[in-house]
Amino acid sequence: MFPYDPQIAAAVQNPPNSIAGVLTLIQMIDNTCQVTDGLKWFNWLYLSVVQAVKAEVDVGAFHEGAWLTELDVQFASLYFTALYAELSGGDSPACWDSLFSKRNQVNITRISVCAGRNERPH
């Protein structure tokens, strides 16, 4: 457990229902987590995905942009709900165990960004 876990738990307790709210919450988690927390790096990767989806929706790249936005918000809700359960002592879905159980193992290699993009500064 990290000292800021209660702060994150409180923030994700009621997941947002808009892509802007999702981005704000993911950015808050990114800003809160220490670089030694594996949650920071999963969250950072997820932030990159949500930002990319939003950018593509904003320029009309998808025929069903509203549907894709809703899908993104609903998936984020699954992430936030699982995170809340984990941080508040509840049971999170087993599919999240690999993330939550290894958060403090700094020897696990972070996922690098795609070719052509800058790596996040440490």
KOLLO-117701 format. One record per atom (N, C-alpha, C): residue in three letters; residue number from 1; x, y, z; atom name. Coordinates in nm, 2 decimals, m for minus. Example, Ala and Ser with C-alpha at 12.3 -4.5 7.8 and 13.67 -1.06 7.14 Angstrom:
2
NODE resn resi     px     py     pz name
NODE  ala    1   1.32  m0.57   0.78    N
NODE  ala    1   1.23  m0.45   0.78   CA
NODE  ala    1   1.32  m0.33   0.78    C
NODE  ser    2   1.28  m0.22   0.71    N
NODE  ser    2   1.37  m0.11   0.71   CA
NODE  ser    2   1.29   0.00   0.79    C
This chain:
122
NODE resn resi     px     py     pz name
NODE  met    1   0.08  m0.12   0.00    N
NODE  met    1   0.00   0.00   0.00   CA
NODE  met    1   0.09   0.12   0.00    C
NODE  phe    2   0.05   0.22  m0.07    N
NODE  phe    2   0.12   0.35  m0.08   CA
NODE  phe    2   0.05   0.45   0.00    C
NODE  pro    3   0.12   0.55   0.06    N
NODE  pro    3   0.05   0.65   0.15   CA
NODE  pro    3  m0.06   0.73   0.08    C
NODE  tyr    4  m0.06   0.74  m0.05    N
NODE  tyr    4  m0.16   0.82  m0.11   CA
NODE  tyr    4  m0.28   0.74  m0.16    C
NODE  asp    5  m0.28   0.61  m0.14    N
NODE  asp    5  m0.39   0.52  m0.18   CA
NODE  asp    5  m0.53   0.57  m0.14    C
NODE  pro    6  m0.54   0.62  m0.01    N
NODE  pro    6  m0.68   0.67   0.03   CA
NODE  pro    6  m0.72   0.79  m0.06    C
NODE  gln    7  m0.63   0.87  m0.10    N
NODE  gln    7  m0.66   0.99  m0.18   CA
NODE  gln    7  m0.71   0.94  m0.32    C
NODE  ile    8  m0.64   0.84  m0.38    N
NODE  ile    8  m0.68   0.79  m0.51   CA
NODE  ile    8  m0.82   0.72  m0.49    C
NODE  ala    9  m0.83   0.64  m0.39    N
NODE  ala    9  m0.96   0.57  m0.36   CA
NODE  ala    9  m1.08   0.67  m0.36    C
NODE  ala   10  m1.06   0.78  m0.29    N
NODE  ala   10  m1.17   0.87  m0.28   CA
NODE  ala   10  m1.20   0.94  m0.41    C
NODE  ala   11  m1.09   0.96  m0.49    N
NODE  ala   11  m1.11   1.02  m0.63   CA
NODE  ala   11  m1.19   0.93  m0.72    C
NODE  val   12  m1.16   0.80  m0.72    N
NODE  val   12  m1.22   0.70  m0.81   CA
NODE  val   12  m1.35   0.64  m0.76    C
NODE  gln   13  m1.39   0.68  m0.65    N
NODE  gln   13  m1.51   0.62  m0.59   CA
NODE  gln   13  m1.64   0.63  m0.67    C
NODE  asn   14  m1.65   0.75  m0.74    N
NODE  asn   14  m1.76   0.78  m0.82   CA
NODE  asn   14  m1.71   0.81  m0.96    C
NODE  pro   15  m1.69   0.71  m1.05    N
NODE  pro   15  m1.63   0.73  m1.18   CA
NODE  pro   15  m1.70   0.84  m1.26    C
NODE  pro   16  m1.63   0.92  m1.34    N
NODE  pro   16  m1.69   1.02  m1.42   CA
NODE  pro   16  m1.77   0.96  m1.54    C
NODE  asn   17  m1.86   1.04  m1.60    N
NODE  asn   17  m1.94   0.99  m1.71   CA
NODE  asn   17  m1.91   1.06  m1.84    C
NODE  ser   18  m1.80   1.13  m1.84    N
NODE  ser   18  m1.76   1.19  m1.97   CA
NODE  ser   18  m1.61   1.17  m1.99    C
NODE  ile   19  m1.57   1.18  m2.12    N
NODE  ile   19  m1.43   1.16  m2.15   CA
NODE  ile   19  m1.34   1.27  m2.09    C
NODE  ala   20  m1.39   1.39  m2.07    N
NODE  ala   20  m1.31   1.49  m2.01   CA
NODE  ala   20  m1.29   1.46  m1.86    C
NODE  gly   21  m1.40   1.41  m1.79    N
NODE  gly   21  m1.38   1.36  m1.65   CA
NODE  gly   21  m1.29   1.25  m1.64    C
NODE  val   22  m1.29   1.15  m1.73    N
NODE  val   22  m1.20   1.04  m1.73   CA
NODE  val   22  m1.06   1.09  m1.74    C
NODE  leu   23  m1.03   1.18  m1.84    N
NODE  leu   23  m0.90   1.23  m1.85   CA
NODE  leu   23  m0.85   1.31  m1.73    C
NODE  thr   24  m0.93   1.39  m1.67    N
NODE  thr   24  m0.90   1.46  m1.55   CA
NODE  thr   24  m0.86   1.36  m1.44    C
NODE  leu   25  m0.94   1.26  m1.42    N
NODE  leu   25  m0.91   1.16  m1.31   CA
NODE  leu   25  m0.78   1.08  m1.34    C
NODE  ile   26  m0.76   1.04  m1.46    N
NODE  ile   26  m0.64   0.96  m1.50   CA
NODE  ile   26  m0.52   1.05  m1.48    C
NODE  gln   27  m0.53   1.18  m1.51    N
NODE  gln   27  m0.42   1.27  m1.49   CA
NODE  gln   27  m0.39   1.30  m1.34    C
NODE  met   28  m0.50   1.30  m1.26    N
NODE  met   28  m0.48   1.31  m1.12   CA
NODE  met   28  m0.41   1.19  m1.06    C
NODE  ile   29  m0.44   1.07  m1.11    N
NODE  ile   29  m0.37   0.95  m1.06   CA
NODE  ile   29  m0.23   0.96  m1.10    C
NODE  asp   30  m0.20   1.00  m1.23    N
NODE  asp   30  m0.06   1.01  m1.27   CA
NODE  asp   30   0.02   1.11  m1.19    C
NODE  asn   31  m0.04   1.22  m1.16    N
NODE  asn   31   0.03   1.32  m1.08   CA
NODE  asn   31   0.05   1.28  m0.93    C
NODE  thr   32  m0.04   1.19  m0.89    N
NODE  thr   32  m0.03   1.15  m0.75   CA
NODE  thr   32   0.07   1.04  m0.72    C
NODE  cys   33   0.08   0.94  m0.81    N
NODE  cys   33   0.16   0.82  m0.79   CA
NODE  cys   33   0.31   0.85  m0.81    C
NODE  gln   34   0.38   0.78  m0.72    N
NODE  gln   34   0.53   0.79  m0.73   CA
NODE  gln   34   0.58   0.71  m0.85    C
NODE  val   35   0.70   0.74  m0.90    N
NODE  val   35   0.75   0.67  m1.01   CA
NODE  val   35   0.78   0.52  m0.98    C
NODE  thr   36   0.79   0.49  m0.85    N
NODE  thr   36   0.81   0.35  m0.81   CA
NODE  thr   36   0.69   0.27  m0.80    C
NODE  asp   37   0.57   0.33  m0.83    N
NODE  asp   37   0.44   0.26  m0.82   CA
NODE  asp   37   0.40   0.21  m0.96    C
NODE  gly   38   0.39   0.08  m0.98    N
NODE  gly   38   0.35   0.02  m1.10   CA
NODE  gly   38   0.21   0.08  m1.15    C
NODE  leu   39   0.13   0.12  m1.06    N
NODE  leu   39   0.00   0.18  m1.10   CA
NODE  leu   39   0.02   0.30  m1.19    C
NODE  lys   40   0.13   0.38  m1.15    N
NODE  lys   40   0.16   0.50  m1.23   CA
NODE  lys   40   0.18   0.47  m1.38    C
NODE  trp   41   0.25   0.36  m1.40    N
NODE  trp   41   0.29   0.33  m1.54   CA
NODE  trp   41   0.17   0.26  m1.62    C
NODE  phe   42   0.09   0.18  m1.55    N
NODE  phe   42  m0.03   0.13  m1.62   CA
NODE  phe   42  m0.12   0.25  m1.65    C
NODE  asn   43  m0.14   0.34  m1.55    N
NODE  asn   43  m0.22   0.45  m1.57   CA
NODE  asn   43  m0.17   0.55  m1.68    C
NODE  trp   44  m0.04   0.56  m1.69    N
NODE  trp   44   0.02   0.65  m1.79   CA
NODE  trp   44  m0.01   0.59  m1.93    C
NODE  leu   45   0.01   0.46  m1.94    N
NODE  leu   45  m0.02   0.39  m2.07   CA
NODE  leu   45  m0.17   0.41  m2.10    C
NODE  tyr   46  m0.26   0.39  m2.01    N
NODE  tyr   46  m0.40   0.41  m2.03   CA
NODE  tyr   46  m0.43   0.55  m2.06    C
NODE  leu   47  m0.37   0.65  m2.00    N
NODE  leu   47  m0.39   0.79  m2.03   CA
NODE  leu   47  m0.35   0.81  m2.18    C
NODE  ser   48  m0.24   0.76  m2.23    N
NODE  ser   48  m0.21   0.77  m2.37   CA
NODE  ser   48  m0.31   0.72  m2.46    C
NODE  val   49  m0.37   0.61  m2.42    N
NODE  val   49  m0.48   0.55  m2.51   CA
NODE  val   49  m0.60   0.64  m2.51    C
NODE  val   50  m0.64   0.68  m2.39    N
NODE  val   50  m0.76   0.77  m2.39   CA
NODE  val   50  m0.74   0.90  m2.46    C
NODE  gln   51  m0.62   0.96  m2.45    N
NODE  gln   51  m0.59   1.08  m2.52   CA
NODE  gln   51  m0.60   1.06  m2.67    C
NODE  ala   52  m0.54   0.95  m2.72    N
NODE  ala   52  m0.54   0.91  m2.86   CA
NODE  ala   52  m0.69   0.89  m2.91    C
NODE  val   53  m0.77   0.82  m2.84    N
NODE  val   53  m0.91   0.80  m2.88   CA
NODE  val   53  m0.98   0.94  m2.89    C
NODE  lys   54  m0.96   1.02  m2.78    N
NODE  lys   54  m1.03   1.15  m2.78   CA
NODE  lys   54  m0.98   1.23  m2.90    C
NODE  ala   55  m0.86   1.23  m2.93    N
NODE  ala   55  m0.80   1.31  m3.04   CA
NODE  ala   55  m0.87   1.27  m3.17    C
NODE  glu   56  m0.88   1.14  m3.19    N
NODE  glu   56  m0.93   1.09  m3.32   CA
NODE  glu   56  m1.09   1.11  m3.32    C
NODE  val   57  m1.15   1.10  m3.21    N
NODE  val   57  m1.30   1.14  m3.21   CA
NODE  val   57  m1.32   1.28  m3.24    C
NODE  asp   58  m1.23   1.37  m3.18    N
NODE  asp   58  m1.25   1.51  m3.20   CA
NODE  asp   58  m1.23   1.56  m3.35    C
NODE  val   59  m1.15   1.48  m3.42    N
NODE  val   59  m1.13   1.52  m3.56   CA
NODE  val   59  m1.22   1.44  m3.66    C
NODE  gly   60  m1.31   1.37  m3.60    N
NODE  gly   60  m1.41   1.29  m3.68   CA
NODE  gly   60  m1.36   1.17  m3.75    C
NODE  ala   61  m1.25   1.11  m3.69    N
NODE  ala   61  m1.19   1.00  m3.76   CA
NODE  ala   61  m1.27   0.87  m3.75    C
NODE  phe   62  m1.38   0.86  m3.67    N
NODE  phe   62  m1.46   0.75  m3.65   CA
NODE  phe   62  m1.60   0.78  m3.70    C
NODE  his   63  m1.67   0.68  m3.76    N
NODE  his   63  m1.80   0.70  m3.80   CA
NODE  his   63  m1.90   0.71  m3.68    C
NODE  glu   64  m1.86   0.64  m3.58    N
NODE  glu   64  m1.94   0.63  m3.46   CA
NODE  glu   64  m1.86   0.69  m3.34    C
NODE  gly   65  m1.82   0.81  m3.35    N
NODE  gly   65  m1.74   0.87  m3.24   CA
NODE  gly   65  m1.81   0.88  m3.11    C
NODE  ala   66  m1.94   0.90  m3.11    N
NODE  ala   66  m2.01   0.91  m2.98   CA
NODE  ala   66  m2.01   0.77  m2.91    C
NODE  trp   67  m2.03   0.67  m2.99    N
NODE  trp   67  m2.03   0.53  m2.94   CA
NODE  trp   67  m1.89   0.50  m2.88    C
NODE  leu   68  m1.79   0.53  m2.96    N
NODE  leu   68  m1.65   0.50  m2.91   CA
NODE  leu   68  m1.62   0.58  m2.78    C
NODE  thr   69  m1.67   0.70  m2.78    N
NODE  thr   69  m1.65   0.78  m2.65   CA
NODE  thr   69  m1.71   0.71  m2.54    C
NODE  glu   70  m1.84   0.67  m2.56    N
NODE  glu   70  m1.91   0.60  m2.45   CA
NODE  glu   70  m1.84   0.47  m2.41    C
NODE  leu   71  m1.79   0.40  m2.51    N
NODE  leu   71  m1.71   0.27  m2.48   CA
NODE  leu   71  m1.59   0.31  m2.39    C
NODE  asp   72  m1.52   0.41  m2.43    N
NODE  asp   72  m1.40   0.46  m2.35   CA
NODE  asp   72  m1.44   0.49  m2.21    C
NODE  val   73  m1.55   0.57  m2.19    N
NODE  val   73  m1.59   0.60  m2.06   CA
NODE  val   73  m1.63   0.48  m1.98    C
NODE  gln   74  m1.70   0.39  m2.04    N
NODE  gln   74  m1.74   0.27  m1.97   CA
NODE  gln   74  m1.62   0.18  m1.93    C
NODE  phe   75  m1.52   0.17  m2.02    N
NODE  phe   75  m1.41   0.09  m1.98   CA
NODE  phe   75  m1.33   0.16  m1.86    C
NODE  ala   76  m1.32   0.29  m1.87    N
NODE  ala   76  m1.26   0.36  m1.76   CA
NODE  ala   76  m1.33   0.34  m1.63    C
NODE  ser   77  m1.46   0.33  m1.63    N
NODE  ser   77  m1.54   0.30  m1.52   CA
NODE  ser   77  m1.50   0.16  m1.46    C
NODE  leu   78  m1.48   0.07  m1.54    N
NODE  leu   78  m1.43  m0.07  m1.49   CA
NODE  leu   78  m1.30  m0.05  m1.42    C
NODE  tyr   79  m1.21   0.02  m1.48    N
NODE  tyr   79  m1.08   0.04  m1.42   CA
NODE  tyr   79  m1.09   0.12  m1.29    C
NODE  phe   80  m1.17   0.22  m1.28    N
NODE  phe   80  m1.18   0.30  m1.16   CA
NODE  phe   80  m1.25   0.22  m1.05    C
NODE  thr   81  m1.35   0.14  m1.09    N
NODE  thr   81  m1.43   0.06  m0.99   CA
NODE  thr   81  m1.34  m0.05  m0.94    C
NODE  ala   82  m1.26  m0.11  m1.02    N
NODE  ala   82  m1.16  m0.21  m0.97   CA
NODE  ala   82  m1.06  m0.15  m0.88    C
NODE  leu   83  m1.01  m0.03  m0.92    N
NODE  leu   83  m0.91   0.04  m0.84   CA
NODE  leu   83  m0.97   0.08  m0.70    C
NODE  tyr   84  m1.09   0.13  m0.70    N
NODE  tyr   84  m1.15   0.16  m0.58   CA
NODE  tyr   84  m1.17   0.04  m0.49    C
NODE  ala   85  m1.21  m0.07  m0.54    N
NODE  ala   85  m1.23  m0.19  m0.46   CA
NODE  ala   85  m1.10  m0.23  m0.40    C
NODE  glu   86  m0.99  m0.23  m0.48    N
NODE  glu   86  m0.86  m0.27  m0.43   CA
NODE  glu   86  m0.81  m0.18  m0.32    C
NODE  leu   87  m0.82  m0.05  m0.34    N
NODE  leu   87  m0.77   0.05  m0.25   CA
NODE  leu   87  m0.85   0.06  m0.12    C
NODE  ser   88  m0.97   0.02  m0.13    N
NODE  ser   88  m1.06   0.03  m0.01   CA
NODE  ser   88  m1.08  m0.10   0.06    C
NODE  gly   89  m1.00  m0.20   0.03    N
NODE  gly   89  m1.01  m0.33   0.10   CA
NODE  gly   89  m1.11  m0.42   0.05    C
NODE  gly   90  m1.17  m0.39  m0.06    N
NODE  gly   90  m1.28  m0.48  m0.12   CA
NODE  gly   90  m1.21  m0.58  m0.21    C
NODE  asp   91  m1.30  m0.65  m0.28    N
NODE  asp   91  m1.25  m0.75  m0.38   CA
NODE  asp   91  m1.26  m0.69  m0.52    C
NODE  ser   92  m1.15  m0.68  m0.59    N
NODE  ser   92  m1.15  m0.64  m0.72   CA
NODE  ser   92  m1.15  m0.76  m0.81    C
NODE  pro   93  m1.20  m0.74  m0.94    N
NODE  pro   93  m1.20  m0.86  m1.03   CA
NODE  pro   93  m1.06  m0.92  m1.05    C
NODE  ala   94  m1.05  m1.05  m1.06    N
NODE  ala   94  m0.93  m1.12  m1.07   CA
NODE  ala   94  m0.84  m1.07  m1.18    C
NODE  cys   95  m0.90  m1.02  m1.29    N
NODE  cys   95  m0.82  m0.98  m1.41   CA
NODE  cys   95  m0.73  m0.87  m1.37    C
NODE  trp   96  m0.75  m0.79  m1.26    N
NODE  trp   96  m0.67  m0.68  m1.22   CA
NODE  trp   96  m0.56  m0.72  m1.13    C
NODE  asp   97  m0.56  m0.85  m1.08    N
NODE  asp   97  m0.46  m0.89  m0.98   CA
NODE  asp   97  m0.32  m0.87  m1.03    C
NODE  ser   98  m0.29  m0.90  m1.16    N
NODE  ser   98  m0.15  m0.89  m1.21   CA
NODE  ser   98  m0.10  m0.74  m1.19    C
NODE  leu   99  m0.19  m0.65  m1.20    N
NODE  leu   99  m0.15  m0.51  m1.18   CA
NODE  leu   99  m0.14  m0.47  m1.03    C
NODE  phe  100  m0.24  m0.50  m0.96    N
NODE  phe  100  m0.25  m0.46  m0.82   CA
NODE  phe  100  m0.15  m0.53  m0.73    C
NODE  ser  101  m0.12  m0.66  m0.76    N
NODE  ser  101  m0.04  m0.74  m0.67   CA
NODE  ser  101   0.11  m0.71  m0.70    C
NODE  lys  102   0.14  m0.64  m0.81    N
NODE  lys  102   0.28  m0.61  m0.84   CA
NODE  lys  102   0.32  m0.47  m0.84    C
NODE  arg  103   0.23  m0.38  m0.79    N
NODE  arg  103   0.26  m0.24  m0.79   CA
NODE  arg  103   0.39  m0.20  m0.74    C
NODE  asn  104   0.44  m0.26  m0.63    N
NODE  asn  104   0.56  m0.22  m0.57   CA
NODE  asn  104   0.69  m0.29  m0.61    C
NODE  gln  105   0.68  m0.37  m0.72    N
NODE  gln  105   0.79  m0.44  m0.77   CA
NODE  gln  105   0.86  m0.36  m0.88    C
NODE  val  106   0.95  m0.28  m0.84    N
NODE  val  106   1.02  m0.18  m0.93   CA
NODE  val  106   1.11  m0.25  m1.03    C
NODE  asn  107   1.14  m0.38  m1.01    N
NODE  asn  107   1.23  m0.45  m1.11   CA
NODE  asn  107   1.15  m0.49  m1.23    C
NODE  ile  108   1.02  m0.48  m1.23    N
NODE  ile  108   0.94  m0.51  m1.35   CA
NODE  ile  108   0.96  m0.40  m1.46    C
NODE  thr  109   0.99  m0.44  m1.58    N
NODE  thr  109   1.02  m0.34  m1.68   CA
NODE  thr  109   0.89  m0.27  m1.72    C
NODE  arg  110   0.89  m0.14  m1.74    N
NODE  arg  110   0.78  m0.07  m1.78   CA
NODE  arg  110   0.76  m0.09  m1.93    C
NODE  ile  111   0.64  m0.07  m1.97    N
NODE  ile  111   0.60  m0.08  m2.12   CA
NODE  ile  111   0.65   0.04  m2.18    C
NODE  ser  112   0.72   0.03  m2.29    N
NODE  ser  112   0.77   0.15  m2.36   CA
NODE  ser  112   0.66   0.20  m2.45    C
NODE  val  113   0.68   0.32  m2.50    N
NODE  val  113   0.58   0.38  m2.59   CA
NODE  val  113   0.60   0.33  m2.73    C
NODE  cys  114   0.50   0.35  m2.81    N
NODE  cys  114   0.51   0.31  m2.95   CA
NODE  cys  114   0.62   0.39  m3.02    C
NODE  ala  115   0.68   0.33  m3.13    N
NODE  ala  115   0.78   0.39  m3.21   CA
NODE  ala  115   0.73   0.53  m3.26    C
NODE  gly  116   0.82   0.63  m3.26    N
NODE  gly  116   0.78   0.76  m3.31   CA
NODE  gly  116   0.73   0.85  m3.20    C
NODE  arg  117   0.71   0.80  m3.08    N
NODE  arg  117   0.66   0.89  m2.97   CA
NODE  arg  117   0.77   0.90  m2.87    C
NODE  asn  118   0.77   1.02  m2.80    N
NODE  asn  118   0.86   1.04  m2.70   CA
NODE  asn  118   0.83   0.96  m2.57    C
NODE  glu  119   0.94   0.91  m2.51    N
NODE  glu  119   0.91   0.84  m2.38   CA
NODE  glu  119   0.89   0.94  m2.27    C
NODE  arg  120   0.80   0.91  m2.18    N
NODE  arg  120   0.76   0.99  m2.07   CA
NODE  arg  120   0.88   1.02  m1.98    C
NODE  pro  121   0.91   1.14  m1.95    N
NODE  pro  121   1.02   1.17  m1.86   CA
NODE  pro  121   1.00   1.11  m1.72    C
NODE  his  122   1.10   1.08  m1.65    N
NODE  his  122   1.09   1.02  m1.52   CA
NODE  his  122   1.09   1.12  m1.41    C
